[in-house]
């Protein structure tokens, strides 16, 4: 039986990297007494997979992992069992049973939404909402990405689905697929350059709000739904 677990990561735990989070959940599943399914072979391991890895220092209210279990009573009982062994800064928000044919969490990720706000005070940008509107109204938003092997010229505009201001924070919905993953910090860096300001990365708190799958049918560009409800 496949289950998808939605969890939040915040506070001091935002500084824990992806691999350590994997180990943390493996230990938590054992401590919680979950009847988890193991792989076969000489080195059995829990059948578990995470969605899009979260960068160090970023908080989240929309993280996901898939877990295969041999048996369980109810999704709510599994959620409660895990939360009893969680540490401060990690909270299981929901558990949902997946159809057997559902793609795993990592392969399903299409987009993610984020909130960016100053850790103290407000953004030093006059009329933030209007500046964001002008920024997004550009036909192209060129970005040069340097890798170990080459330099790639990209158009960020193609991967920014929505961007706006709410309560003094910058909200954005961006491509998070494996083929076109857009980092919210890169979008914010380009916004700041457009607005003529210079804000150090460590002054901004980034929070992932939700992670989405794309269930678009023929003729649709996007039909985004939270990973928890993927069918």
C-alpha positions in Angstrom: 0.0 0.0 0.0 1.4 3.4 -1.0 0.8 6.4 1.2 1.8 10.0 0.7 2.9 12.1 3.7 2.7 15.9 3.7 4.9 17.5 6.3 6.2 20.9 7.4 9.8 21.8 8.2 10.6 25.0 10.0 12.6 26.7 12.8 16.1 25.2 13.4 15.2 22.2 11.3 15.4 24.3 8.1 19.2 24.0 8.4 19.1 20.2 8.1 20.0 19.0 4.6 18.0 16.6 2.4 20.1 13.5 3.1 19.8 14.0 6.9 16.1 14.5 6.5 15.8 11.1 4.8 17.7 9.4 7.6 15.6 11.3 10.2 12.3 9.9 8.6 13.7 6.4 8.3 14.4 6.4 12.1 11.1 8.1 12.8 9.2 5.4 10.9 10.9 2.7 13.0 10.3 4.5 16.3 6.7 5.0 15.4 6.2 1.3 14.8 5.0 1.8 11.3 4.5 -1.6 9.4 6.7 -0.3 6.6 7.6 -2.4 3.5 11.3 -3.2 2.9 13.1 -3.8 -0.3 14.5 -7.3 -1.0 18.2 -8.2 -1.4 21.3 -8.3 0.8 20.7 -4.8 2.2 17.0 -4.2 2.7 15.8 -0.6 3.1 12.5 1.1 3.7 10.7 1.8 0.4 10.5 5.6 0.7 10.9 8.5 -1.7 10.8 12.2 -1.3 9.5 14.9 -3.6 11.6 18.0 -4.6 14.6 18.4 -2.2 14.4 21.6 -0.1 17.4 23.9 0.0 19.1 24.5 3.3 17.7 27.5 5.1 14.3 27.3 3.4 11.2 26.6 5.5 8.3 24.7 4.1 4.6 23.9 4.7 4.4 21.7 1.7 7.0 18.9 1.8 6.1 15.3 0.6 7.4 11.8 0.9 5.9 8.5 -0.3 6.1 5.4 1.9 5.1 1.8 1.2 3.5 0.1 4.1 2.4 -3.5 4.6 -0.6 -2.6 6.7 -2.1 0.3 8.7 -5.3 1.1 10.4 -6.1 4.6 9.1 -4.2 7.5 7.6 -5.0 9.6 10.6 -3.5 6.9 13.0 -0.3 6.8 10.9 -0.1 10.6 11.0 -0.5 10.7 14.8 2.0 7.9 15.3 4.6 9.8 13.3 3.9 13.1 15.1 4.5 11.5 18.5 8.1 10.9 17.5 8.8 14.1 15.6 11.2 16.7 16.9 10.4 20.4 17.1 10.5 21.9 13.6 9.0 18.9 11.8 5.3 18.2 11.7 3.3 15.7 9.7 0.3 17.6 8.3 -1.6 14.9 6.4 -1.5 11.3 5.1 -3.3 10.1 2.0 -3.5 6.6 0.4 -2.4 6.6 -3.2 -3.7 4.4 -6.1 -1.2 1.6 -7.0 -0.6 3.2 -10.4 0.2 6.7 -9.0 3.7 8.1 -9.9 6.1 8.6 -7.0 6.4 12.0 -5.4 9.6 13.0 -7.1 8.4 12.1 -10.6 5.1 14.0 -10.0 6.5 17.4 -9.1 5.6 20.1 -11.6 5.5 23.4 -9.7 5.9 24.9 -6.2 4.7 28.1 -4.6 6.8 30.2 -2.3 6.6 33.2 0.1 9.6 35.5 0.5 9.7 38.1 3.2 12.3 40.1 5.1 13.3 38.5 8.4 13.1 41.9 10.0 11.1 44.9 8.7 9.9 45.3 5.1 11.4 45.1 1.7 13.2 48.5 0.8 11.3 48.7 -2.5 9.0 51.6 -3.2 5.5 50.3 -4.3 6.5 46.7 -4.2 3.3 45.5 -5.9 3.8 47.8 -8.9 7.4 46.9 -9.2 6.5 43.2 -9.3 3.8 43.9 -11.9 6.3 45.7 -14.1 8.9 43.0 -13.6 6.5 40.3 -14.7 5.2 42.3 -17.6 8.6 42.0 -19.3 8.5 39.9 -22.5 11.7 38.0 -21.4 13.6 37.7 -18.2 17.1 36.5 -19.3 19.2 34.5 -16.9 22.7 33.0 -17.3 23.1 29.7 -15.5 26.7 28.5 -15.0 27.3 24.7 -14.6 30.5 22.7 -14.2 30.4 21.9 -17.9 29.0 25.0 -19.7 27.0 28.2 -19.5 23.3 28.2 -20.3 21.2 31.1 -21.4 17.6 30.8 -20.0 14.4 32.8 -20.0 13.1 32.8 -16.5 9.7 34.2 -17.7 8.8 30.8 -19.1 9.1 29.2 -15.6 7.4 31.9 -13.5 3.7 31.0 -13.6 2.5 33.7 -11.1 4.2 36.4 -9.0 2.7 39.1 -6.8 2.7 40.9 -3.5 0.7 40.0 -0.4 1.0 41.6 3.0 4.4 42.9 2.2 5.7 39.5 1.1 6.6 38.3 -2.4 4.5 35.3 -3.5 5.4 33.2 -6.5 4.4 30.0 -8.3 7.2 28.6 -10.4 8.2 25.5 -12.4 9.7 22.9 -10.1 9.9 20.0 -12.5 13.2 18.1 -13.0 13.5 19.6 -16.6 12.9 23.3 -15.7 13.4 23.8 -12.0 13.3 27.5 -11.1 14.8 28.6 -7.8 12.7 31.3 -6.0 15.9 33.0 -4.9 17.0 33.4 -8.5 13.7 35.0 -9.4 14.0 37.3 -6.4 17.5 38.3 -7.3 16.3 39.3 -10.8 13.4 41.2 -9.3 15.8 43.1 -7.0 18.1 44.0 -9.9 15.0 45.2 -11.9 13.9 47.3 -8.9 17.4 48.8 -8.3 17.9 47.4 -4.8 20.4 45.1 -3.2 19.1 42.7 -0.5 21.5 40.0 1.0 20.1 36.5 0.7 20.4 36.0 4.5 18.0 38.9 5.2 15.2 37.1 3.4 13.2 34.1 4.7 12.0 31.8 1.9 9.1 29.4 2.7 7.8 26.8 0.3 4.0 26.9 0.7 2.9 24.0 -1.5 4.2 21.5 -4.1 2.1 20.6 -7.1 1.5 17.9 -9.7 0.3 18.7 -13.2 -2.9 16.8 -14.1 -3.5 18.7 -17.3 -5.4 16.8 -20.0 -5.0 17.1 -23.7 -5.6 20.8 -24.7 -4.7 22.1 -21.2 -1.4 23.8 -20.4 -1.5 23.3 -16.6 -3.9 21.8 -14.1 -2.0 22.0 -10.9 -3.1 20.2 -7.8 -1.3 19.7 -4.5 0.7 16.4 -4.5 -1.4 15.1 -1.6 -4.4 14.8 -3.9 -2.7 13.3 -6.9 -4.8 10.4 -8.4 
